[in-house]
Each structure stands twice: as structure tokens, then as C-alpha cells.
Amino acid sequence: MSRPADIRLAAALALALTTIGAMGGAARAESPAPHGASPPAPRANPPLFQWTRTDAWFGVVSVVAVGAAGFADLRLREQALASDGPGARDLARGVRALGSPAVLGPAVLLGYLTGRALDRPVLAAACKRVGASLLVTGVAVGGLKIAVGRVRPDESALESDPYQPFSGHSSFPSGHAAMAFAAATALDRETQARWVPWVAYPLAGLVGWSRVRDDRHWTSDVVAGAALGLWLAGKTEDALQARAARPARVGLLLGGEGAPIQLGARLSF
């Protein structure tokens, strides 16, 4: 297949995965207050976790997308292998690291240390939340990999659905796609720059495409990883920001002045 075909295939899968990211971003956006009306006051003690109708719809759409990709896994693998060429290899090599914990982890740590060194608490706090989002996503996806035990395409080229739970196989879901979309989601939440989602989500989509091109994942693995990374990072960001908005939950009480000295602890949720 020609180089233009390489690029078209990469763009098609990246666009599909980017659509998942855009859908999640749109779902998170709050409707603006009517002109002349005051925005609603923030809740004094927002819950750390909320399951909403949007989450339910996102779950339904994600399951349907993974199922649809599963039916086309073999055909999409054949197309990805047939489209291999210098352009595809160079592109995959360039974006693959953007979904690796070995790259994302040090990058977040460097941002945190920079914030502390330059006395930028907002930057340091943002990097902590991004790091937590990546950690939650990595742990959850790692557990699913072990439990599902799906065989990778380069280990079973004739079947796209050989599942062997707790066998050591780890194709489903794609960890690179999950981490890339978790990073894109967390960055989207932590910045007001309008260009960030237009760059972060397409790059995450290309990371997912690279895993199919490298024959390390089925397309349904990548779609599942993208959806999980997006949702888990979004929920982690929600929980951490709600936690930051709460009053202190742990405090010490010290009393005296004529009465026996009392020392106690206060814990609120």
C-alpha cells in the first residue's frame, strides 16, 4: 500500500479515537449561565465521586464502540499490516512513547519539581493531579489486563478473541492508549488553553493507532483503552478537585484555659 494510504489509515483510526476524547470533553463542559444570570454557587461540600447519566451514556457508547471494533479486528489488523511502510513506521516510532509510563511519569515529576523550585504551587498541584490520574489509570488497566488475559495479535493471528483469564497474556485493554488518553484528559482539565485538546487528543489517537500498526494490540483493545483512560482520568480529576474544595478533614483540637487540657482529633468526610 502506498504512503498516502499509510497516512489515511493512521488518520482514520486517530480520528475515531479522537472522537471519543472529544465526546468526553463535551460531556464535561458545563452549560454557560444565561446572559445576565449569576453562575450557580459551588456546593460547600461536593462529593468526591458522582455517577451521572453522562457516565452511563458514555459507558454504553464505549461498549458499543468496543464491540463494533471487535467485529472488525481481523480486517483492521490486515489493513494495518498491509499499510506498513517507511511513513507509517516513522510516525509510529515518533508517537509510541507518548503512551509509555516511562516517559509520562518522569515528565509529570519534572513539572512538579519545577513548580516547587519556582514557587509555582498551582503548577505543582496540577502535576500532582495529573500524576494521580495516570496512576489510577495504570493500576486499573493493569488489573484488567491480568483478569481478561486476551492474547495479542502477534501471538494469535487467526483469532481476535482468544481470552485466557489470568494466563499472563495482556492485550486487552491497551495500556498505551489508556495512558495517552488519561494524560490528554488530565491536561485538558488542568489548562485553560484552547489549543490543548486539539493537540492532546489527536496525539493520543495516534498512540492508539501505533499499537495496531505495531501488531501489539487489536483495534478493540485500543478503543477500550482510550475509553477507560478518558473516563478514569476524568473521574480522578473530579475527585481531586472536589477534595481540594472541601474544608480540612483532619485537624487537632487542643483545649485548656482553666479546664483540663484536652487533645483530640477531628475527621470529617
N, C-alpha and C positions, 0 to 999 in steps of 0.2 A: 504494500500500500504506500502511496506517495506521502511526502512530508505534509502537504495540506491536509490529507486525510488523518495523519497523526494528530495534527492540531485540532481538527474538527472533533475527533473522538475525545480528546482531553477536554476541550471546551464544553462538549455536551454533558459529560459527567460532572465537571466542575460546576456547570450551570445548575444541574439538578440538585447538587448538594448545597450550592449557594442559596437556592430557593428555600431549602429547609431552614437555613440560617436566617434568611430574610423574613420567613414566616414567624419564626420565634421572636425576632426583633420587633416585628409589627405587633405581635401579641403582647409584648411587654410595654409597648408605648402607651402612655396614659392619654386619654382624650383631653384636649385643652379645655379649660373652663370657658363658658360663653363670654362674649365680649362684655366688659363692664362688671362681670361677676367675680367674686373673690374665689381663689382656688380653695378646695376643701382643706380644712386644718388637718395636720397629721395626727394620727392616733397617738395617745400618750404612751401606750404600751403595746406596740404592734407585735403580732405573733411571729415567732421565728419561722414557722412553716405553715403555709396555706396551700391546700389542694383546691384548685379552682376549676371552673368549667373550661377555661382555656387549656389547662393541663390535660383534662380529659380529651378534648378535641385534638390536641397535639399528639397525645398517645394513640388515638385512633388513626390519625393520618400517618403517623410514623409506622404503625403496624402494617397498614395497607401498603405503604411505600416499600417496606422491607419485604413483604410478601410478593409484591409485583416484581421487585428486583430479583427475588429468589427464583421466580419462574424463568427469568431471562439470564440467570447466572452463566450457564454454559455458553450461550450465544455471545454474551458480552465478553466472556473470557477469550473466546476465539477471535473476536474483533480486536480486543486489546493486544493479543499476541501477534495478530496479522499486521497491526499498525505499527509494530516496533520499527524504529529507525533512529538515526542519529538525533533528530529533533526531539523525539519522544524520550529518548534516554537522557539527553541533556536536561530537559525540563524536569523529568522525574528526579534526577540527581539533585537538581537545584532546590526543589521544594520538599523533598523527603524529610530532611532534618527538622522542618518546622513542626512536625508532629512527634518528635522524639523527646522524652523526658530528659535525656542527657543534654539537650540543647535548651529546652524551655525552663528547666529547673535553674540552671546557672544564670539564665537571663533574668528571671524574676528575682533571684537572690542579689544579683548585681544592682538591679533597680532599687531593691530595699536598702542595700548598704549605701547606695548613692544618696537616697533620701535621708538616711540617718546622718551621713557625713556632711551633707549640705544643709542640714537642719530644715528639711522639707517633710514635715510629718504627714502631709496629705499624700505625697508620693510613696512614702514608706507604708502607710496604711493601705493604699491601693494595691501595692505589690503584695502585701500580706494576704489580702482578699483574693487576688489573682492566684497566688500560690496555693491557698486553701481550696479554691475551685479546681485547680489542676490535681491536687492531692485526692480530693473526694472522687473526682472522675477516674483517676488512675486506679484507686482501690476498688471501686465498684466494677469497672470494666475488667480488671484483673480477676475478680471473683467470678464474674460471668464467664470469662474465658475458660476457667477451670471447670465450672459446673457444666457448661454446654459441651465442650470437647469437640468442636467441629474441626474436621480435617481441612488443611489448607489446600488450595487448588494445585500447587506443585507437588502435593502428596497423593492426590486423588483426582486425576484429570478427567475421568469419565463420569464422575458423580459430583453433584454440587451439594448434596445434603447427607453426607455420612457423619452422623453425630455419635460420639463415643464419650459420654459424660465421665469426667474425672480420669481421662486417659492420658492427659498431658498434651493433647492437641489444643491449639489455641487460636483458631481462625476467627471465631465469632465472639464478640464484635471486633472490629478493627480498632486497636489501641491508638494507632497513629491518627486515624480520623477523629476518634473521640477526643484526644488531647488537642488536636489542632482546632476543633470546633469549640472546645471548652476555653482555650486561650482566646479565640476570636470573640466569644460571648463575653468573657470577663473583661477584655479590653474595651468592647463596645459599651459595657456597663460603667466602666471607670473613666471614660473620657467623654467630653462634650464635642470633640472634633467631628465634623460631619463626614470627613473623608475616611475615618477609621473603618466603619462597616463595609465600605465599598472596596477596601483593600483586604481587610482581615478575612471576611467570609470567602471571597474568591480564592485567596491563598489556601484557606482550609480545604476548599473543594478540590484544589489541585493536589493537595496532600493525599486526599482520599483517592483521587484518580491514580496517583503514583503507585498506590498499593495494589491496585488492579493491574496496572501495566507491568509491575514487577512480579506478577503472578504469586503474590503473597496473600492475597485476600480475594474472596468472591465479592461481587458488587453489593450483594445484600449485607455482607459484613460491614462494608464501608458506610452504607446508608444507616444501618443500625448504630454504628459507632458515632456517626455525625449527629444523629438524633439524641443519643444518650449524652454526648459531650455538651451539646447545646442546652439540654434540659437540666442536667446535673449542675453545670456551672451557673445557669440562671437561678436555680433554687438556692445554691450555696451563696451566691451574691445577695439574694433577697434576705436570707437568714442572717448573714453577717451585717448587712446594713440595718436590718431591724434590731439586731443586738446592739449595734452602736447607738441607735436612737433610744434605747432603754436607759433608765437610771441605773446606777450601780447596783449590782445584785448581791455583792458580798461586801460587808462592812463590819467594823469593830465598834462596839459600844463600850464606853468607859464612863462610869458614874462615880460620884463621891460627894464632896461638899457637905459634910455633916452626916451622911449616911455611909454605911459600909461600902467600901469600894467594890464595884461590880464590873466585871469584864464579861462581855458576851459577843456573840456573832449574829449578824443578820443576813439572811439569804432570801432573796425574792426571785420569782420566776415570771 
